[in-house]
Amino acid sequence: MGVLKHYRELLPVTDKTPAVNLEEGMTPLIYLPRVSERLGIKLYGKFEGCNPSGSFKDRGMVLAVAKALEEGKRAVICASTGNTSASAAAYAASQGIPCFVLLPAGKVALGKLAQALMYGAKVIAVKGNFDRALELARDGAEKTGCAMVNSVNPYRLIGQRSGAWEICDVLGHAPDWHAIPVGNAGNISAYWAGYNEYHKLGKINALPKMMGFQAEGAAPLVYNKPCPNPETIATAIRIGNPVSAHLARAAVSESGGEFNAVTDEQILEAQRILAAEGGVFAEPASCAPLAGLLKLKRSGRLPEGITVTMILTGNGLKDPDTAMSQVGRPIEINDTLDDLMRVLEGK
Ligand SMILES: *Cc1c(COP(=O)(O)O)cnc(C)c1O
């Protein structure tokens, strides 16, 4: 039924709010037995790749676009590492309004670019990094009156709280640890707010530790200083100066959690393990939490038996190039049974 309808009581939705809906949310919380065993914990992946545009961004975008329309705005603009633009473009298309997206030139995964273009957005490649594109988008929004739908838009983070509510609704309680990739730091902040809201409502009686994972080359929250030239294959978290840094720091310190950095190599290893032992294909950024859990396990800092939810923020199909650079090629054979048998018998 979509996030606006399902969590109407908890969201700023009124009779005047247009019923925007692409059936986002209600994504599967997948228990991962083989990966759990490897780590000695109970590990669930919330597969946000099942959202309509293939990432968690849809949870907040649906509300941001609905409120923009309610306020009389007739176009949306955003800067994006890819998924925000795909999501904004999808919801704008569904409502028949223009969407302008600013992307760091050459640094967006192929699937995401294809999505924004297919949904009919005006795609603008900025010769600069994400942080610069965001500044430009803000200025452009101010000058034109377009609705700015980056996570500086408060409705984005409010809509994203729905992920935490779904986890609690499914588990019947909060996890011990909540592991999540951190880029612009909106999602970790939204989840923390969501858990706290459920706690206040008495729907859960304990809160999780918030464990935020960044890529080593783009880890301003881990090292406590902006990173002027962020670099990582996990393009969705290639951000050097997170807009919601203050909220994310509060989430981590209030919950007794931590920020941790993982290398690109560790992210790619985690992506393969998640796919080959979990049966779930998530994009590189989404695999930073699993990379982090593996790292904590190796250093003896992962408590035995705890329940961990990790947010698999985006679909692996969005970034086929990175995946294909990691794996082998198909085995080519002639169209004979002999050739096939050689492969099946491992000769
Ligand atoms: C946006 C995004 C992130 C980072 O989320 P923030 O709210 O910016 O911290 C992580 N993974 C994917 C796939 C994303 O699209």
The ligand as an SDF file (V2000), in Angstrom:
LIG
                    3D

 15 15  0  0  0  0  0  0  0  0999 V2000
   22.1380    7.1370   -0.4500 C   0  0  0  0  0  0  0  0  0  0  0  0
   22.7660    5.8230   -0.2530 C   0  0  0  0  0  0  0  0  0  0  0  0
   23.5590    5.5340    0.8780 C   0  0  0  0  0  0  0  0  0  0  0  0
   23.9430    6.5590    1.8830 C   0  0  0  0  0  0  0  0  0  0  0  0
   22.8620    7.0130    2.6510 O   0  0  0  0  0  0  0  0  0  0  0  0
   23.0100    8.3950    3.4340 P   0  0  0  0  0  0  0  0  0  0  0  0
   21.6550    8.6820    3.9390 O   0  0  0  0  0  0  0  0  0  0  0  0
   23.4760    9.3930    2.4250 O   0  0  0  0  0  0  0  0  0  0  0  0
   24.0220    8.1820    4.4930 O   0  0  0  0  0  0  0  0  0  0  0  0
   24.0430    4.2490    1.0200 C   0  0  0  0  0  0  0  0  0  0  0  0
   23.7810    3.2950    0.1090 N   0  0  0  0  0  0  0  0  0  0  0  0
   23.0330    3.5330   -0.9790 C   0  0  0  0  0  0  0  0  0  0  0  0
   22.7970    2.4360   -1.9420 C   0  0  0  0  0  0  0  0  0  0  0  0
   22.4980    4.8050   -1.1910 C   0  0  0  0  0  0  0  0  0  0  0  0
   21.7680    5.0260   -2.2920 O   0  0  0  0  0  0  0  0  0  0  0  0
  1  2  1  0
  2  3  1  0
  2 14  2  0
  3  4  1  0
  3 10  2  0
  4  5  1  0
  5  6  1  0
  6  7  2  0
  6  8  1  0
  6  9  1  0
 10 11  1  0
 11 12  2  0
 12 13  1  0
 12 14  1  0
 14 15  1  0
M  END
$$$$
